[in-house]
């Protein structure tokens, strides 16, 4: 442990996954006075953080043994499984008493498995996926939905408070991931509505930017309408959140709904439309590229 900003004692944070969102999140922790260790498969992706003061570690095991808290923000459940459960992964390398926080959107069942194995090793595991995209990450305004032991969640609140502003404990292990599925289901159908509304405005001969001024402040208002519709109009389809990752999330939600014998027609339609975009080579585009289906 070492002395951080304002004189408080701060732990060492290991951060794995410095992509579109992870880089900003790790950067905020550095600025808050934490010692941040980083590991990512491609070291060059961490260069900016290293220049800002982060310490590079060559392996997951090396990072895990040197950290009091470990945050992970990777792409797919298979990545989570590899970095947590492999022979040289987090749970086989971290010290007793370490707090491990997976912020990837992943499977609730995997979150539960990690929690149980971590508990056997006297490690505290939390599933804490986030919402807010690249903008929320850059502005430290992420919504964080957490599952696991409540005492462990409260211990990690100072860290969560650095990167997010709407931080809610949802319940036992896996609850954070289930809550994120609710979030993605709401976004999925909403993105269809946003895309159709913009296309309708254009077909009607209206100024779509002017239309946005009216509808984004009314009952139709949403985060997607305010933040992603303007990107659509500018032809900006850079990823705040990748289509390939959104398809992964929707696939998990469809699978989980199936386990609960629940039908999700809106989600299934959104999945099919985004899958069409994936087949057109748009997997690395942002989710706002759904609008292209109406422009093509």
Secondary structure, 3 states (H helix, E strand, C coil): CEECHHHCEECEEEEECCCCCHHHHHHHHHHCCCEEEEECCCHHHHHHHHHCCCEECCCHHHHHHCCCEEEECCCCHHHHHHHHHCCCCCCCCCCCCCEEEECCCCCHHHHHHHHHHHHHCCCEEEEEEEECHHHHHHCCCEEEEEEECHHHHHHCHHHHHHHEEEEEEEECCCHHHHHHHHHHHHHHHHHHHHHHHHHHHHHCCCCHHHHHHHHCCCCCCCHHHHHCHHHHHHCCCCCCCEHHHHHHHHHHHHHHHHHCCCCCHHHHHHHHHHHHHHHCCCCCCEHHHHHHHHHC
